């Protein structure tokens, strides 16, 4: 059968099986190596206040959160895009 991707969209290699995680948005079960990882910084201080504090020389710590998305949610949120056939990586 024809294969769309050599890796099946995963980074598993030849290891057989991998753990599963839940999508942060829809909750579907995705293989850990297929899930799209998105890290973002969340600041607890309002942007306008943060600007003032930074001007006064304050260090504002921000938490880093990791979110794992299934492929369809990652496409929906624009974290990954559908590439045209000509833009896809050459596989050999
Ligand atoms: Zn999802």
PDB file of the backbone (N, CA, C, O) and the ligand in Angstrom, with CONECT records:
HET     ZN  A 101       1
ATOM      1  N   UNK A   1       0.840  -1.205   0.000  1.00  0.00           N
ATOM      2  CA  UNK A   1       0.000   0.000   0.000  1.00  0.00           C
ATOM      3  C   UNK A   1       0.867   1.244   0.000  1.00  0.00           C
ATOM      4  O   UNK A   1       1.970   1.253   0.547  1.00  0.00           O
ATOM      5  N   UNK A   2       0.356   2.286  -0.617  1.00  0.00           N
ATOM      6  CA  UNK A   2       1.107   3.543  -0.624  1.00  0.00           C
ATOM      7  C   UNK A   2       1.142   4.142   0.780  1.00  0.00           C
ATOM      8  O   UNK A   2       0.180   4.051   1.543  1.00  0.00           O
ATOM      9  N   UNK A   3       2.266   4.747   1.090  1.00  0.00           N
ATOM     10  CA  UNK A   3       2.426   5.368   2.401  1.00  0.00           C
ATOM     11  C   UNK A   3       2.541   6.864   2.223  1.00  0.00           C
ATOM     12  O   UNK A   3       3.339   7.329   1.409  1.00  0.00           O
ATOM     13  N   UNK A   4       1.748   7.643   2.982  1.00  0.00           N
ATOM     14  CA  UNK A   4       1.821   9.098   2.874  1.00  0.00           C
ATOM     15  C   UNK A   4       3.131   9.605   3.475  1.00  0.00           C
ATOM     16  O   UNK A   4       3.796  10.472   2.909  1.00  0.00           O
ATOM     17  N   UNK A   5       3.489   9.042   4.640  1.00  0.00           N
ATOM     18  CA  UNK A   5       4.737   9.445   5.288  1.00  0.00           C
ATOM     19  C   UNK A   5       5.565   8.226   5.652  1.00  0.00           C
ATOM     20  O   UNK A   5       5.036   7.214   6.113  1.00  0.00           O
ATOM     21  N   UNK A   6       6.854   8.334   5.442  1.00  0.00           N
ATOM     22  CA  UNK A   6       7.751   7.224   5.753  1.00  0.00           C
ATOM     23  C   UNK A   6       7.671   6.869   7.237  1.00  0.00           C
ATOM     24  O   UNK A   6       7.733   5.697   7.608  1.00  0.00           O
ATOM     25  N   UNK A   7       7.532   7.906   8.089  1.00  0.00           N
ATOM     26  CA  UNK A   7       7.512   7.697   9.535  1.00  0.00           C
ATOM     27  C   UNK A   7       6.108   7.502  10.090  1.00  0.00           C
ATOM     28  O   UNK A   7       5.938   7.241  11.281  1.00  0.00           O
ATOM     29  N   UNK A   8       5.099   7.627   9.226  1.00  0.00           N
ATOM     30  CA  UNK A   8       3.722   7.571   9.704  1.00  0.00           C
ATOM     31  C   UNK A   8       3.369   8.783  10.567  1.00  0.00           C
ATOM     32  O   UNK A   8       2.428   8.731  11.359  1.00  0.00           O
ATOM     33  N   UNK A   9       4.127   9.881  10.412  1.00  0.00           N
ATOM     34  CA  UNK A   9       3.874  11.093  11.201  1.00  0.00           C
ATOM     35  C   UNK A   9       4.408  10.998  12.614  1.00  0.00           C
ATOM     36  O   UNK A   9       4.045  11.813  13.463  1.00  0.00           O
ATOM     37  N   UNK A  10       5.248  10.038  12.885  1.00  0.00           N
ATOM     38  CA  UNK A  10       5.758   9.821  14.239  1.00  0.00           C
ATOM     39  C   UNK A  10       7.279   9.873  14.254  1.00  0.00           C
ATOM     40  O   UNK A  10       7.925   9.875  13.206  1.00  0.00           O
ATOM     41  N   UNK A  11       7.839   9.914  15.456  1.00  0.00           N
ATOM     42  CA  UNK A  11       9.296   9.899  15.578  1.00  0.00           C
ATOM     43  C   UNK A  11       9.729   8.669  16.360  1.00  0.00           C
ATOM     44  O   UNK A  11      10.658   8.716  17.166  1.00  0.00           O
ATOM     45  N   UNK A  12       9.051   7.597  16.109  1.00  0.00           N
ATOM     46  CA  UNK A  12       9.232   6.366  16.871  1.00  0.00           C
ATOM     47  C   UNK A  12      10.464   5.589  16.446  1.00  0.00           C
ATOM     48  O   UNK A  12      11.115   4.939  17.264  1.00  0.00           O
ATOM     49  N   UNK A  13      10.779   5.660  15.152  1.00  0.00           N
ATOM     50  CA  UNK A  13      11.877   4.854  14.651  1.00  0.00           C
ATOM     51  C   UNK A  13      11.492   3.393  14.645  1.00  0.00           C
ATOM     52  O   UNK A  13      10.365   3.048  14.288  1.00  0.00           O
ATOM     53  N   UNK A  14      12.406   2.539  15.032  1.00  0.00           N
ATOM     54  CA  UNK A  14      12.114   1.112  15.008  1.00  0.00           C
ATOM     55  C   UNK A  14      11.796   0.529  16.363  1.00  0.00           C
ATOM     56  O   UNK A  14      11.887  -0.684  16.551  1.00  0.00           O
ATOM     57  N   UNK A  15      11.420   1.376  17.318  1.00  0.00           N
ATOM     58  CA  UNK A  15      11.304   0.874  18.696  1.00  0.00           C
ATOM     59  C   UNK A  15      10.027   0.109  19.017  1.00  0.00           C
ATOM     60  O   UNK A  15       9.895  -0.418  20.122  1.00  0.00           O
ATOM     61  N   UNK A  16       9.093   0.035  18.091  1.00  0.00           N
ATOM     62  CA  UNK A  16       7.915  -0.785  18.340  1.00  0.00           C
ATOM     63  C   UNK A  16       6.725  -0.037  18.853  1.00  0.00           C
ATOM     64  O   UNK A  16       5.837   0.308  18.072  1.00  0.00           O
ATOM     65  N   UNK A  17       6.668   0.233  20.149  1.00  0.00           N
ATOM     66  CA  UNK A  17       5.517   0.956  20.695  1.00  0.00           C
ATOM     67  C   UNK A  17       5.996   2.064  21.617  1.00  0.00           C
ATOM     68  O   UNK A  17       7.146   2.077  22.056  1.00  0.00           O
ATOM     69  N   UNK A  18       5.101   2.986  21.899  1.00  0.00           N
ATOM     70  CA  UNK A  18       5.454   4.088  22.788  1.00  0.00           C
ATOM     71  C   UNK A  18       4.273   4.417  23.686  1.00  0.00           C
ATOM     72  O   UNK A  18       3.165   3.924  23.475  1.00  0.00           O
ATOM     73  N   UNK A  19       4.516   5.250  24.683  1.00  0.00           N
ATOM     74  CA  UNK A  19       3.459   5.644  25.622  1.00  0.00           C
ATOM     75  C   UNK A  19       2.420   6.504  24.924  1.00  0.00           C
ATOM     76  O   UNK A  19       2.658   7.037  23.840  1.00  0.00           O
ATOM     77  N   UNK A  20       1.277   6.627  25.555  1.00  0.00           N
ATOM     78  CA  UNK A  20       0.220   7.457  25.021  1.00  0.00           C
ATOM     79  C   UNK A  20      -0.036   8.637  25.941  1.00  0.00           C
ATOM     80  O   UNK A  20       0.119   8.539  27.158  1.00  0.00           O
ATOM     81  N   UNK A  21      -0.430   9.756  25.340  1.00  0.00           N
ATOM     82  CA  UNK A  21      -0.772  10.952  26.109  1.00  0.00           C
ATOM     83  C   UNK A  21      -2.138  11.442  25.640  1.00  0.00           C
ATOM     84  O   UNK A  21      -2.633  11.044  24.585  1.00  0.00           O
ATOM     85  N   UNK A  22      -2.735  12.316  26.450  1.00  0.00           N
ATOM     86  CA  UNK A  22      -4.022  12.891  26.057  1.00  0.00           C
ATOM     87  C   UNK A  22      -3.804  14.258  25.443  1.00  0.00           C
ATOM     88  O   UNK A  22      -2.976  15.033  25.919  1.00  0.00           O
ATOM     89  N   UNK A  23      -4.546  14.557  24.385  1.00  0.00           N
ATOM     90  CA  UNK A  23      -4.493  15.880  23.762  1.00  0.00           C
ATOM     91  C   UNK A  23      -4.986  16.916  24.768  1.00  0.00           C
ATOM     92  O   UNK A  23      -5.979  16.696  25.462  1.00  0.00           O
ATOM     93  N   UNK A  24      -4.275  18.059  24.841  1.00  0.00           N
ATOM     94  CA  UNK A  24      -4.638  19.095  25.807  1.00  0.00           C
ATOM     95  C   UNK A  24      -5.957  19.767  25.463  1.00  0.00           C
ATOM     96  O   UNK A  24      -6.591  20.365  26.333  1.00  0.00           O
ATOM     97  N   UNK A  25      -6.378  19.677  24.212  1.00  0.00           N
ATOM     98  CA  UNK A  25      -7.613  20.346  23.798  1.00  0.00           C
ATOM     99  C   UNK A  25      -8.812  19.403  23.808  1.00  0.00           C
ATOM    100  O   UNK A  25      -9.801  19.656  24.496  1.00  0.00           O
ATOM    101  N   UNK A  26      -8.724  18.325  23.049  1.00  0.00           N
ATOM    102  CA  UNK A  26      -9.896  17.477  22.889  1.00  0.00           C
ATOM    103  C   UNK A  26      -9.849  16.208  23.727  1.00  0.00           C
ATOM    104  O   UNK A  26     -10.858  15.517  23.864  1.00  0.00           O
ATOM    105  N   UNK A  27      -8.691  15.897  24.287  1.00  0.00           N
ATOM    106  CA  UNK A  27      -8.605  14.754  25.184  1.00  0.00           C
ATOM    107  C   UNK A  27      -8.429  13.416  24.516  1.00  0.00           C
ATOM    108  O   UNK A  27      -8.451  12.383  25.186  1.00  0.00           O
ATOM    109  N   UNK A  28      -8.254  13.410  23.209  1.00  0.00           N
ATOM    110  CA  UNK A  28      -8.062  12.143  22.521  1.00  0.00           C
ATOM    111  C   UNK A  28      -6.698  11.536  22.874  1.00  0.00           C
ATOM    112  O   UNK A  28      -5.752  12.252  23.202  1.00  0.00           O
ATOM    113  N   UNK A  29      -6.621  10.239  22.801  1.00  0.00           N
ATOM    114  CA  UNK A  29      -5.382   9.543  23.139  1.00  0.00           C
ATOM    115  C   UNK A  29      -4.474   9.535  21.910  1.00  0.00           C
ATOM    116  O   UNK A  29      -4.865   9.065  20.841  1.00  0.00           O
ATOM    117  N   UNK A  30      -3.262  10.058  22.074  1.00  0.00           N
ATOM    118  CA  UNK A  30      -2.303  10.113  20.964  1.00  0.00           C
ATOM    119  C   UNK A  30      -1.000   9.465  21.415  1.00  0.00           C
ATOM    120  O   UNK A  30      -0.642   9.572  22.588  1.00  0.00           O
ATOM    121  N   UNK A  31      -0.278   8.792  20.512  1.00  0.00           N
ATOM    122  CA  UNK A  31       1.047   8.297  20.864  1.00  0.00           C
ATOM    123  C   UNK A  31       1.957   9.478  21.210  1.00  0.00           C
ATOM    124  O   UNK A  31       1.900  10.525  20.565  1.00  0.00           O
ATOM    125  N   UNK A  32       2.790   9.299  22.225  1.00  0.00           N
ATOM    126  CA  UNK A  32       3.624  10.393  22.723  1.00  0.00           C
ATOM    127  C   UNK A  32       4.541  10.951  21.645  1.00  0.00           C
ATOM    128  O   UNK A  32       4.803  12.153  21.618  1.00  0.00           O
ATOM    129  N   UNK A  33       5.029  10.093  20.758  1.00  0.00           N
ATOM    130  CA  UNK A  33       5.947  10.556  19.724  1.00  0.00           C
ATOM    131  C   UNK A  33       5.228  11.171  18.528  1.00  0.00           C
ATOM    132  O   UNK A  33       5.872  11.732  17.641  1.00  0.00           O
ATOM    133  N   UNK A  34       3.903  11.070  18.495  1.00  0.00           N
ATOM    134  CA  UNK A  34       3.144  11.685  17.405  1.00  0.00           C
ATOM    135  C   UNK A  34       2.570  13.035  17.830  1.00  0.00           C
ATOM    136  O   UNK A  34       2.334  13.907  16.993  1.00  0.00           O
ATOM    137  N   UNK A  35       2.346  13.202  19.138  1.00  0.00           N
ATOM    138  CA  UNK A  35       1.738  14.423  19.655  1.00  0.00           C
ATOM    139  C   UNK A  35       2.623  15.634  19.382  1.00  0.00           C
ATOM    140  O   UNK A  35       3.849  15.537  19.434  1.00  0.00           O
ATOM    141  N   UNK A  36       1.995  16.780  19.091  1.00  0.00           N
ATOM    142  CA  UNK A  36       2.731  18.012  18.821  1.00  0.00           C
ATOM    143  C   UNK A  36       2.913  18.748  20.137  1.00  0.00           C
ATOM    144  O   UNK A  36       1.944  19.053  20.832  1.00  0.00           O
ATOM    145  N   UNK A  37       4.184  19.035  20.477  1.00  0.00           N
ATOM    146  CA  UNK A  37       4.491  19.692  21.743  1.00  0.00           C
ATOM    147  C   UNK A  37       4.556  21.198  21.529  1.00  0.00           C
ATOM    148  O   UNK A  37       5.242  21.682  20.629  1.00  0.00           O
ATOM    149  N   UNK A  38       3.830  21.932  22.372  1.00  0.00           N
ATOM    150  CA  UNK A  38       3.836  23.385  22.284  1.00  0.00           C
ATOM    151  C   UNK A  38       4.138  23.938  23.667  1.00  0.00           C
ATOM    152  O   UNK A  38       3.395  23.681  24.614  1.00  0.00           O
ATOM    153  N   UNK A  39       5.226  24.698  23.791  1.00  0.00           N
ATOM    154  CA  UNK A  39       5.539  25.322  25.071  1.00  0.00           C
ATOM    155  C   UNK A  39       5.189  26.793  24.993  1.00  0.00           C
ATOM    156  O   UNK A  39       5.402  27.441  23.968  1.00  0.00           O
ATOM    157  N   UNK A  40       4.654  27.312  26.077  1.00  0.00           N
ATOM    158  CA  UNK A  40       4.335  28.734  26.111  1.00  0.00           C
ATOM    159  C   UNK A  40       4.647  29.279  27.494  1.00  0.00           C
ATOM    160  O   UNK A  40       4.638  28.549  28.485  1.00  0.00           O
ATOM    161  N   UNK A  41       4.923  30.576  27.541  1.00  0.00           N
ATOM    162  CA  UNK A  41       5.222  31.244  28.817  1.00  0.00           C
ATOM    163  C   UNK A  41       3.964  31.946  29.292  1.00  0.00           C
ATOM    164  O   UNK A  41       3.326  32.684  28.542  1.00  0.00           O
ATOM    165  N   UNK A  42       3.620  31.707  30.538  1.00  0.00           N
ATOM    166  CA  UNK A  42       2.437  32.360  31.104  1.00  0.00           C
ATOM    167  C   UNK A  42       2.895  33.292  32.220  1.00  0.00           C
ATOM    168  O   UNK A  42       3.491  32.862  33.207  1.00  0.00           O
ATOM    169  N   UNK A  43       2.603  34.574  32.039  1.00  0.00           N
ATOM    170  CA  UNK A  43       2.950  35.552  33.053  1.00  0.00           C
ATOM    171  C   UNK A  43       1.740  35.833  33.925  1.00  0.00           C
ATOM    172  O   UNK A  43       0.621  35.965  33.428  1.00  0.00           O
ATOM    173  N   UNK A  44       1.971  35.925  35.245  1.00  0.00           N
ATOM    174  CA  UNK A  44       0.864  36.179  36.169  1.00  0.00           C
ATOM    175  C   UNK A  44       0.598  37.672  36.311  1.00  0.00           C
ATOM    176  O   UNK A  44      -0.404  38.079  36.900  1.00  0.00           O
ATOM    177  N   UNK A  45       1.516  38.498  35.758  1.00  0.00           N
ATOM    178  CA  UNK A  45       1.389  39.953  35.872  1.00  0.00           C
ATOM    179  C   UNK A  45       0.777  40.501  34.584  1.00  0.00           C
ATOM    180  O   UNK A  45       1.117  40.053  33.489  1.00  0.00           O
ATOM    181  N   UNK A  46      -0.114  41.459  34.721  1.00  0.00           N
ATOM    182  CA  UNK A  46      -0.739  42.083  33.543  1.00  0.00           C
ATOM    183  C   UNK A  46       0.317  42.767  32.673  1.00  0.00           C
ATOM    184  O   UNK A  46       1.287  43.311  33.201  1.00  0.00           O
ATOM    185  N   UNK A  47       0.145  42.747  31.342  1.00  0.00           N
ATOM    186  CA  UNK A  47       1.170  43.315  30.448  1.00  0.00           C
ATOM    187  C   UNK A  47       1.508  44.782  30.739  1.00  0.00           C
ATOM    188  O   UNK A  47       2.676  45.169  30.695  1.00  0.00           O
ATOM    189  N   UNK A  48       0.478  45.608  31.039  1.00  0.00           N
ATOM    190  CA  UNK A  48       0.746  47.031  31.292  1.00  0.00           C
ATOM    191  C   UNK A  48       1.544  47.221  32.572  1.00  0.00           C
ATOM    192  O   UNK A  48       2.455  48.047  32.638  1.00  0.00           O
ATOM    193  N   UNK A  49       1.184  46.438  33.591  1.00  0.00           N
ATOM    194  CA  UNK A  49       1.898  46.508  34.863  1.00  0.00           C
ATOM    195  C   UNK A  49       3.308  45.955  34.708  1.00  0.00           C
ATOM    196  O   UNK A  49       4.261  46.481  35.282  1.00  0.00           O
ATOM    197  N   UNK A  50       3.428  44.886  33.922  1.00  0.00           N
ATOM    198  CA  UNK A  50       4.726  44.261  33.705  1.00  0.00           C
ATOM    199  C   UNK A  50       5.692  45.231  33.030  1.00  0.00           C
ATOM    200  O   UNK A  50       6.884  45.252  33.337  1.00  0.00           O
ATOM    201  N   UNK A  51       5.158  46.040  32.100  1.00  0.00           N
ATOM    202  CA  UNK A  51       5.990  47.016  31.395  1.00  0.00           C
ATOM    203  C   UNK A  51       6.548  48.046  32.389  1.00  0.00           C
ATOM    204  O   UNK A  51       7.724  48.406  32.343  1.00  0.00           O
ATOM    205  N   UNK A  52       5.676  48.502  33.279  1.00  0.00           N
ATOM    206  CA  UNK A  52       6.114  49.481  34.289  1.00  0.00           C
ATOM    207  C   UNK A  52       7.174  48.890  35.203  1.00  0.00           C
ATOM    208  O   UNK A  52       8.194  49.514  35.495  1.00  0.00           O
ATOM    209  N   UNK A  53       6.900  47.658  35.649  1.00  0.00           N
ATOM    210  CA  UNK A  53       7.836  46.996  36.560  1.00  0.00           C
ATOM    211  C   UNK A  53       9.178  46.764  35.895  1.00  0.00           C
ATOM    212  O   UNK A  53      10.228  46.906  36.523  1.00  0.00           O
ATOM    213  N   UNK A  54       9.137  46.401  34.599  1.00  0.00           N
ATOM    214  CA  UNK A  54      10.380  46.141  33.873  1.00  0.00           C
ATOM    215  C   UNK A  54      11.183  47.427  33.720  1.00  0.00           C
ATOM    216  O   UNK A  54      12.413  47.420  33.761  1.00  0.00           O
ATOM    217  N   UNK A  55      10.453  48.541  33.541  1.00  0.00           N
ATOM    218  CA  UNK A  55      11.118  49.836  33.440  1.00  0.00           C
ATOM    219  C   UNK A  55      11.814  50.194  34.750  1.00  0.00           C
ATOM    220  O   UNK A  55      12.842  50.871  34.768  1.00  0.00           O
ATOM    221  N   UNK A  56      11.218  49.716  35.851  1.00  0.00           N
ATOM    222  CA  UNK A  56      11.804  49.981  37.162  1.00  0.00           C
ATOM    223  C   UNK A  56      12.904  48.974  37.510  1.00  0.00           C
ATOM    224  O   UNK A  56      13.517  49.049  38.575  1.00  0.00           O
ATOM    225  N   UNK A  57      13.138  48.043  36.602  1.00  0.00           N
ATOM    226  CA  UNK A  57      14.235  47.101  36.784  1.00  0.00           C
ATOM    227  C   UNK A  57      13.873  45.846  37.548  1.00  0.00           C
ATOM    228  O   UNK A  57      14.732  45.241  38.190  1.00  0.00           O
ATOM    229  N   UNK A  58      12.615  45.447  37.488  1.00  0.00           N
ATOM    230  CA  UNK A  58      12.174  44.243  38.196  1.00  0.00           C
ATOM    231  C   UNK A  58      12.316  43.023  37.294  1.00  0.00           C
ATOM    232  O   UNK A  58      12.097  43.090  36.084  1.00  0.00           O
ATOM    233  N   UNK A  59      12.684  41.922  37.909  1.00  0.00           N
ATOM    234  CA  UNK A  59      12.702  40.653  37.169  1.00  0.00           C
ATOM    235  C   UNK A  59      11.354  39.979  37.366  1.00  0.00           C
ATOM    236  O   UNK A  59      10.945  39.728  38.499  1.00  0.00           O
ATOM    237  N   UNK A  60      10.663  39.685  36.276  1.00  0.00           N
ATOM    238  CA  UNK A  60       9.350  39.049  36.365  1.00  0.00           C
ATOM    239  C   UNK A  60       9.479  37.611  35.869  1.00  0.00           C
ATOM    240  O   UNK A  60       9.767  37.354  34.700  1.00  0.00           O
ATOM    241  N   UNK A  61       9.258  36.692  36.791  1.00  0.00           N
ATOM    242  CA  UNK A  61       9.355  35.279  36.426  1.00  0.00           C
ATOM    243  C   UNK A  61       8.076  34.838  35.737  1.00  0.00           C
ATOM    244  O   UNK A  61       6.979  35.232  36.133  1.00  0.00           O
ATOM    245  N   UNK A  62       8.221  34.020  34.706  1.00  0.00           N
ATOM    246  CA  UNK A  62       7.053  33.496  34.003  1.00  0.00           C
ATOM    247  C   UNK A  62       7.138  31.975  33.982  1.00  0.00           C
ATOM    248  O   UNK A  62       8.212  31.392  33.828  1.00  0.00           O
ATOM    249  N   UNK A  63       5.994  31.362  34.138  1.00  0.00           N
ATOM    250  CA  UNK A  63       5.973  29.901  34.137  1.00  0.00           C
ATOM    251  C   UNK A  63       5.917  29.390  32.708  1.00  0.00           C
ATOM    252  O   UNK A  63       5.294  29.997  31.837  1.00  0.00           O
ATOM    253  N   UNK A  64       6.571  28.280  32.488  1.00  0.00           N
ATOM    254  CA  UNK A  64       6.527  27.644  31.172  1.00  0.00           C
ATOM    255  C   UNK A  64       5.582  26.446  31.246  1.00  0.00           C
ATOM    256  O   UNK A  64       5.717  25.590  32.119  1.00  0.00           O
ATOM    257  N   UNK A  65       4.638  26.398  30.332  1.00  0.00           N
ATOM    258  CA  UNK A  65       3.718  25.261  30.314  1.00  0.00           C
ATOM    259  C   UNK A  65       3.913  24.477  29.021  1.00  0.00           C
ATOM    260  O   UNK A  65       4.191  25.041  27.963  1.00  0.00           O
ATOM    261  N   UNK A  66       3.763  23.192  29.137  1.00  0.00           N
ATOM    262  CA  UNK A  66       3.869  22.309  27.973  1.00  0.00           C
ATOM    263  C   UNK A  66       2.495  21.760  27.661  1.00  0.00           C
ATOM    264  O   UNK A  66       1.809  21.225  28.532  1.00  0.00           O
ATOM    265  N   UNK A  67       2.104  21.898  26.409  1.00  0.00           N
ATOM    266  CA  UNK A  67       0.832  21.326  25.981  1.00  0.00           C
ATOM    267  C   UNK A  67       1.081  20.372  24.828  1.00  0.00           C
ATOM    268  O   UNK A  67       1.887  20.637  23.936  1.00  0.00           O
ATOM    269  N   UNK A  68       0.377  19.270  24.870  1.00  0.00           N
ATOM    270  CA  UNK A  68       0.506  18.258  23.825  1.00  0.00           C
ATOM    271  C   UNK A  68      -0.796  18.207  23.051  1.00  0.00           C
ATOM    272  O   UNK A  68      -1.872  18.071  23.633  1.00  0.00           O
ATOM    273  N   UNK A  69      -0.694  18.315  21.741  1.00  0.00           N
ATOM    274  CA  UNK A  69      -1.894  18.321  20.904  1.00  0.00           C
ATOM    275  C   UNK A  69      -1.885  17.149  19.939  1.00  0.00           C
ATOM    276  O   UNK A  69      -0.829  16.694  19.498  1.00  0.00           O
ATOM    277  N   UNK A  70      -3.090  16.665  19.617  1.00  0.00           N
ATOM    278  CA  UNK A  70      -3.207  15.684  18.550  1.00  0.00           C
ATOM    279  C   UNK A  70      -3.026  16.427  17.227  1.00  0.00           C
ATOM    280  O   UNK A  70      -3.053  17.657  17.200  1.00  0.00           O
ATOM    281  N   UNK A  71      -2.843  15.698  16.147  1.00  0.00           N
ATOM    282  CA  UNK A  71      -2.532  16.340  14.873  1.00  0.00           C
ATOM    283  C   UNK A  71      -3.667  17.253  14.409  1.00  0.00           C
ATOM    284  O   UNK A  71      -3.412  18.355  13.924  1.00  0.00           O
ATOM    285  N   UNK A  72      -4.917  16.804  14.555  1.00  0.00           N
ATOM    286  CA  UNK A  72      -6.019  17.620  14.062  1.00  0.00           C
ATOM    287  C   UNK A  72      -6.161  18.915  14.854  1.00  0.00           C
ATOM    288  O   UNK A  72      -6.481  19.954  14.276  1.00  0.00           O
ATOM    289  N   UNK A  73      -5.928  18.874  16.182  1.00  0.00           N
ATOM    290  CA  UNK A  73      -5.984  20.099  16.979  1.00  0.00           C
ATOM    291  C   UNK A  73      -4.800  21.010  16.656  1.00  0.00           C
ATOM    292  O   UNK A  73      -4.955  22.230  16.607  1.00  0.00           O
ATOM    293  N   UNK A  74      -3.614  20.425  16.434  1.00  0.00           N
ATOM    294  CA  UNK A  74      -2.435  21.219  16.091  1.00  0.00           C
ATOM    295  C   UNK A  74      -2.639  21.952  14.768  1.00  0.00           C
ATOM    296  O   UNK A  74      -2.202  23.092  14.610  1.00  0.00           O
ATOM    297  N   UNK A  75      -3.301  21.296  13.823  1.00  0.00           N
ATOM    298  CA  UNK A  75      -3.604  21.936  12.542  1.00  0.00           C
ATOM    299  C   UNK A  75      -4.644  23.033  12.764  1.00  0.00           C
ATOM    300  O   UNK A  75      -4.538  24.120  12.197  1.00  0.00           O
ATOM    301  N   UNK A  76      -5.655  22.743  13.595  1.00  0.00           N
ATOM    302  CA  UNK A  76      -6.721  23.712  13.858  1.00  0.00           C
ATOM    303  C   UNK A  76      -6.172  24.989  14.487  1.00  0.00           C
ATOM    304  O   UNK A  76      -6.596  26.089  14.132  1.00  0.00           O
ATOM    305  N   UNK A  77      -5.232  24.848  15.417  1.00  0.00           N
ATOM    306  CA  UNK A  77      -4.676  26.010  16.094  1.00  0.00           C
ATOM    307  C   UNK A  77      -3.512  26.642  15.334  1.00  0.00           C
ATOM    308  O   UNK A  77      -2.972  27.661  15.764  1.00  0.00           O
ATOM    309  N   UNK A  78      -3.127  26.051  14.219  1.00  0.00           N
ATOM    310  CA  UNK A  78      -2.073  26.642  13.397  1.00  0.00           C
ATOM    311  C   UNK A  78      -0.673  26.345  13.868  1.00  0.00           C
ATOM    312  O   UNK A  78       0.270  27.009  13.440  1.00  0.00           O
ATOM    313  N   UNK A  79      -0.503  25.352  14.751  1.00  0.00           N
ATOM    314  CA  UNK A  79       0.843  25.008  15.198  1.00  0.00           C
ATOM    315  C   UNK A  79       1.596  24.251  14.116  1.00  0.00           C
ATOM    316  O   UNK A  79       2.814  24.380  13.994  1.00  0.00           O
ATOM    317  N   UNK A  80       0.887  23.476  13.346  1.00  0.00           N
ATOM    318  CA  UNK A  80       1.468  22.835  12.168  1.00  0.00           C
ATOM    319  C   UNK A  80       0.551  23.131  10.995  1.00  0.00           C
ATOM    320  O   UNK A  80      -0.642  23.374  11.171  1.00  0.00           O
ATOM    321  N   UNK A  81       1.111  23.108   9.810  1.00  0.00           N
ATOM    322  CA  UNK A  81       0.307  23.423   8.636  1.00  0.00           C
ATOM    323  C   UNK A  81       0.345  22.288   7.632  1.00  0.00           C
ATOM    324  O   UNK A  81       1.292  21.502   7.585  1.00  0.00           O
ATOM    325  N   UNK A  82      -0.691  22.223   6.843  1.00  0.00           N
ATOM    326  CA  UNK A  82      -0.708  21.265   5.744  1.00  0.00           C
ATOM    327  C   UNK A  82       0.156  21.853   4.647  1.00  0.00           C
ATOM    328  O   UNK A  82      -0.106  22.954   4.161  1.00  0.00           O
ATOM    329  N   UNK A  83       1.192  21.113   4.257  1.00  0.00           N
ATOM    330  CA  UNK A  83       2.094  21.628   3.236  1.00  0.00           C
ATOM    331  C   UNK A  83       1.751  21.050   1.865  1.00  0.00           C
ATOM    332  O   UNK A  83       1.335  19.899   1.737  1.00  0.00           O
ATOM    333  N   UNK A  84       1.936  21.873   0.867  1.00  0.00           N
ATOM    334  CA  UNK A  84       1.711  21.414  -0.498  1.00  0.00           C
ATOM    335  C   UNK A  84       2.744  20.353  -0.840  1.00  0.00           C
ATOM    336  O   UNK A  84       3.818  20.300  -0.242  1.00  0.00           O
ATOM    337  N   UNK A  85       2.412  19.521  -1.794  1.00  0.00           N
ATOM    338  CA  UNK A  85       3.283  18.400  -2.125  1.00  0.00           C
ATOM    339  C   UNK A  85       4.694  18.869  -2.474  1.00  0.00           C
ATOM    340  O   UNK A  85       5.678  18.204  -2.151  1.00  0.00           O
ATOM    341  N   UNK A  86       4.782  20.039  -3.147  1.00  0.00           N
ATOM    342  CA  UNK A  86       6.080  20.559  -3.548  1.00  0.00           C
ATOM    343  C   UNK A  86       6.880  21.080  -2.348  1.00  0.00           C
ATOM    344  O   UNK A  86       8.108  21.145  -2.403  1.00  0.00           O
ATOM    345  N   UNK A  87       6.181  21.451  -1.257  1.00  0.00           N
ATOM    346  CA  UNK A  87       6.860  21.989  -0.087  1.00  0.00           C
ATOM    347  C   UNK A  87       7.278  20.923   0.912  1.00  0.00           C
ATOM    348  O   UNK A  87       8.026  21.192   1.853  1.00  0.00           O
ATOM    349  N   UNK A  88       6.784  19.705   0.694  1.00  0.00           N
ATOM    350  CA  UNK A  88       7.089  18.639   1.636  1.00  0.00           C
ATOM    351  C   UNK A  88       8.540  18.225   1.522  1.00  0.00           C
ATOM    352  O   UNK A  88       9.176  18.382   0.481  1.00  0.00           O
ATOM    353  N   UNK A  89       9.053  17.684   2.637  1.00  0.00           N
ATOM    354  CA  UNK A  89      10.429  17.224   2.636  1.00  0.00           C
ATOM    355  C   UNK A  89      10.580  16.015   1.729  1.00  0.00           C
ATOM    356  O   UNK A  89       9.681  15.180   1.636  1.00  0.00           O
ATOM    357  N   UNK A  90      11.707  15.929   1.071  1.00  0.00           N
ATOM    358  CA  UNK A  90      11.927  14.787   0.192  1.00  0.00           C
ATOM    359  C   UNK A  90      12.275  13.581   1.045  1.00  0.00           C
ATOM    360  O   UNK A  90      13.110  13.664   1.945  1.00  0.00           O
ATOM    361  N   UNK A  91      11.643  12.486   0.763  1.00  0.00           N
ATOM    362  CA  UNK A  91      11.876  11.306   1.588  1.00  0.00           C
ATOM    363  C   UNK A  91      12.652  10.243   0.818  1.00  0.00           C
ATOM    364  O   UNK A  91      12.095   9.459   0.050  1.00  0.00           O
ATOM    365  N   UNK A  92      13.916  10.253   1.050  1.00  0.00           N
ATOM    366  CA  UNK A  92      14.714   9.081   0.776  1.00  0.00           C
ATOM    367  C   UNK A  92      16.009   9.083   1.529  1.00  0.00           C
ATOM    368  O   UNK A  92      16.800   8.149   1.400  1.00  0.00           O
TER     369      UNK A  92
HETATM  370 ZN    ZN A 101      -6.934  17.132  19.980  1.00  0.00          ZN
END
